[in-house]
Each structure stands twice: as structure tokens, then as C-alpha cells.
Amino acid sequence: MSWQYYGSIFGNIILPPTNALFAVLTLSVCSSLQVGRGLSVSFMANQLPLKRNRIELHPTVKDKWGLPVAYIRKIWHPHDQYLMTTLAQRCGDVLRFGVDPANGNFQIEGQGGVHQAPNGIARIANHILGGARFGTDRNDSVLDPDCRAWDFDNLYITDGSFMPTSGGANPTLTIQANSFRVADELLKRL
């Protein structure tokens, strides 16, 4: 069995006993009821921020109170598709050549970037960023440089939505650092 994640491939393989040294590689070892022991290699890839990718209220779908539900409008930039396809191929090569160094012919299950999955749009939600970008121009941003919503004196947003992109790394520490920065600005207002 194999899984695809946001920008990842999971190619699970059964390890023959003679390849115990394969565990020396810094690959993540996972277990599965269907294949026993397995290895997977994954990657993390940044996606280019596009203005037409955003969260909107759905024009017809309503929640139990009759209010429009939010939904993600997402398209993949050709660069994102190329990057994810290329990195997925390299991850697959690590598995294939790791077991068969001479030919790279070891069979793996599953490979590809999330953009190739039928439910790829639904599975991009690892780090939702950019829903309320900050900037210096109210016509092109939701928040001012201190993450205060334009025209609202005491509404500050300090989650990942202020960032248009993660820059290719986990954004958690950046989000935390920005929250402390904004808190310092709020202290000045007291």
C-alpha cells in the first residue's frame, strides 16, 4: 500500500533480510499491516503564491445554519508541477537504487507529487498560508505590516495566513516569531 502526501511520495517496499544495512540510510522506516516493513522517501516543496489561489465563500453550498461554507480555490503553477514531479522521481530513485544499486530496477509502489492525485486539491492543507496576507498597500493586502486588519483598530491576525508562502520550509517557527513581533507592537499600544 502506498500513500501520497502534500508534495510527497510514499513508496513502501518489503526489505529482504539480506538488505539489513539499508536501514543505515536516513530514510523513514514505517510499518504497515499490508506490507510488513517498508521504507518511504518524501520531499517538501514550496508552491508559488498565486493571486487566483484563495479561500472563498462557496456560491451554493451552505452549512447547517444556511451560511455559505468556505472552500479552497487552487490551481497548480506549471513550475510547482515540474518541481514536484522531478522531486518525486528522485525520491523514487533513492528507493529503487538503494535496493538495486547497479540497475535501479527495484519495484516500488506509488510515486508522484500531490498534484497528480485525484484528490490533490483537498490534500494541500498541511500549511495553509496567505489567506490574509500582510503588506503596505490596503489594495493588495488584508493586513498592514504589523498584521492588523486594515480599518479595524484591534483585530490582529498572527497565524500562517499573513505569509504568502513558507519559502520551502516548515513555517511554524516563522509564525511563532511573527506572533512575538506583533505582541511587542501591541505592548507599545498599552
Summary of the structure (lengths in Angstrom):
residues: 190
radius of gyration: 21.4
end to end distance: 56.3
largest distance: 67.5
contacts: 489
relative contact order: 0.15
helix: 28%
strand: 17%
